[in-house]
Amino acid sequence: MYYDTRNPYDPLPDETPEALARMQQRIERSRQAIRDILPRLRELIEDPKRDPEDVYQALRPYHLQVREVPMTPADTPELEALCRLVLEKGGLEQNNIQRVLLSLVAATAARESTAFLVEMFHYSRRGDHFGPERRQLALWGLARIAIAHNVPEAYAALREGMDDRRAEVRYTAADLILNAYLDARREVPSAVVARLREMAEMDSDKDVRRAAWRYLREPWAKKQQEGGKHD
């Protein structure tokens, strides 16, 4: 899966006031649709014998209408609590439920969610097949938080992700950390550039090596080499 720091609901710089107003109305309708499904979703999470078809029906509005809508900071405590609850309860369709809840928190990019997303990035348990995707979703949210709020803990987690044992997580972390600096028009630290060079030369995964080389050939890297590197 590709993780873009832009979201379909993010306003474009040249949007007209009328277009922005229509988008805000669409976002509010989508937010309410999410709020409406949460009570039923909590019931299903609490049910150890939940039916997968019931989960599908509960999440259907999200998948069909409101994928990755940014909620408000006031909504995120409930989303985070439900995510922790499904981790505690487990059960059928738990990965799909986690994916939806984490996507919503990540899309919202509230500064207040930094600690939760760092927690999800570090979460680990035996037999957890959703771990790599959970870490990638957490990093996506942290990259959006880094861009919007310049939070050091978010950048630190992205840097840590570049050393993950799973190749797909390293790839995602390298891509997102560059977006987190470049989309925010911040200088890419020399430590990040040095790690990219290590990945390009020594990473065990050929796709990660190729991606790292490609990043280092981009205009930002050439400009940095010409102007000198800064921390």
N, C-alpha and C positions, 0 to 999 in steps of 0.2 A: 504493500500500500504506500502511496505517495502522500507525504504530509506537507501541505503548503501553509505558510504562516498567514497568508490572506484567506479570508473566509467569504463565501458568496454574499453574506449579509454585511460585510464591511463596506462603508460608503467610499465611492471613488472621489478623487480630488475635484473633478470637474462636474460633479452632480449638481443639478439645479435644485433650488429650494423645493420645488414641487416634487421632484423625484425623491429627494430625501424624506419628504413628508410621507409619500406613498410607501417608501421602504420602512419607515418607522411604524406605520400602521400594520404592514405585513409582519414585522418583527413582533409587535404586541399581540397580534392574533396567534402567531406561532408560539409565543411564550405561554399564552393562556392554554393552548392545546397541550403543551407539556405539563403545566400545572394540573390540568384535568386528569392526566393519566397517572400521576404519582400516587394517589391513594390506592388505586387498584394495584399498582406495581408493588407497593409495600405489602399488601395482602399476599400477593404471589410469592414475594421473597420470604415472607414468614411461613409459608406453607411448604413443609418438607415433601409433600406429594404433589407439587404443582404440575399441572399439565402443560407440556410445551405449546400446545395449540392456544391455551389461555395466555401464555406469555406473548406469543406471536400477535394475538389480537390486541393485547394491551399496548404493545409497542408499535402497532401498525400505523397510527398517526405520525409517529416520529419517522418511520422509514418512508412513508409515502408523501409527507407534507413538509416536515419541519427539521430535516436533518441538520445537525450542528448549528442550531440557532443560538446566538449569544443570549444567555439569560441575564438577570441583574445580579449584582453582588448579594442582594437580599435572598435570592433563590438558591444560592450555592450551598449554604449549610445543609439544607434538606437533601440536595443531590449527593453531597459528600457523605452524609449519614447513611443514605440508602446504599451507596457504594460500599461502605464499610460493613453494612448489614449483610449484603449478599456475599461478601468475602467470608463473613462469619458463618452464614447459613449454608453456603454451597448450593448443591442441588442442580436439577436439570435447567438448561438454558442460562446458567450463571454467567457464562462468558458473553453471551449476547446482551444480557442486562448490564454487565460491567461496561461493555463497549459503548452502549448508549449513554450511560451516566457519565462516564469519563469524557466522552466526546462533548457533552453539554458543558461540563465544567471547563474543559480545555478551550472550547469556543468562546466562553464568557470572558476568559482572561482577566479575572478579577485579581488584583494584588492580594486580596485576602485568601485566595486559594493557593498561594505559593507553597505554604507548609504542607497542605494536603497533597498537592501534586508531587512534591519531593518525597513524601511518605509513600505514595503509590509507585514512584520510580524505584524506591528501595525495597518495596514489599516483596517477600519471597516465602514460598512454602513448598513442601515436598509434593511432587506430582502436579505442579502448577503449569499447565500447558499454555495458559494465557499470558504468562509472564512477559515474553518479548513484546507482544502487542500492547500490554499495559504500560510497559516502560516507554514505548514509542508514543503512545497517546499522552502520557504524562509529559514527555519532552516537548510534544507539540504545544501543549498548554503553556509550559514554562517558556518556550520561545516567544509565544504571543505576549506573555506577561513581560518578558525581557524587553521586547520592542516597545510596548505601551508604557511601562513603568520603570524600566532600567533597574530591576531588582537584582542585586549581586547573587543571591541564593539561586535564582533562576539560571543565571549564566554559569554558576558553578556546577549545577546539575547537568547542564548541556555539555560542559567540558568533561565531566565524569562519564557521560554517555559515550564519549569517543573511545573509552577504554573498556566498554562492555564486552563480555565474553561472546555475545551473539553478533554475528556479522551484520545482520539486518538492523540491529540497534545502533551499532557503530556508524553504519551508513547514514541512518536517519539523524543521529546526533550531529555528525559532521555537516550535513546539509542544513539542519535547523540552526546550528550555532552561527553559521555564516549568514543565514537570513536574519538572525536576531541582531547581528551587528550591522549588516549592510542595509537592511530595510529601515533601520533606525538611523542610518547615516552616522554610525559610530565606527571608529577605527578598529580593525580586527587586531587583537593583541598578538604580539610576536610569539607568545607561548602557544596560541592556537595555530598559527601558521607553522610553527615547528612541529607540532603534533600532526598536522596534515602532511607534512613532508615525511615524517616517520611512517604514517599510514600508506603514503604513496609508494614508499620504498620497501616496507617490511610487513605490511598487513598480510595475514594468512589467507585472506579472501581476495580473489582477483577482482571482483566487482567493486569492493571497497578501494582497492589500489587504483583502479581506473577512475573511479569517482574522485578520489583525492587529487590525482594528477589533473583531471579536468578542472577542478576548483582552482588549482594553483595556476592554471593557464588563463583564467578569467581576467577581465580588465582590472578588477580591484587588486589582484595580486601583482600585476605588472605595475600598476600605479604605485603600490606600496613599495615595491623594489626600487622604483625610480626616486621616490621621495624619502626612503629610509623607513625602517620599521620602528614602531612605538608600542609600548605596553599600555 
